[in-house]
Amino acid sequence: MDLKLKKQKIRYRIRKKVSGTAEKPRLSVFRSNTDLYLQLINDQDGVTISSASTKDKDIAAQSGTKTEKSKLAGAAIARKAVDLGIKKVVFDRGGNLYHGRIKAAAEGARENGLEF
């Protein structure tokens, strides 16, 4: 089984159990080789509430490792969520291991007021 199909199966298995609402949206994480993208998603209406990534100008301008920038992206999405009145989210790691950049983004979000 090739890696892409294996990761897709893991993502589908997670998505069967994890769903976001307006009160408790899903914090979805997509990790590419260079960047990390975070989205707050309301699955009932099928809309993205807010997003942040390591490509955002204020984060990309920072110097540091990809892991450090991921933590800043997590903090940015948490600030946006708190401004919208969202305190609790459901974390969707997107088939990735809870390790490295994924963990750093989650910690950044937690430190800035989000509860998983």
Beta strands, then each sheet from edge to edge (+ up, - down):
strand 1: 26-31
strand 2: 36-42
strand 3: 47-53
strand 4: 90-92
sheet 1: 3+ 2- 1+ 4+
end
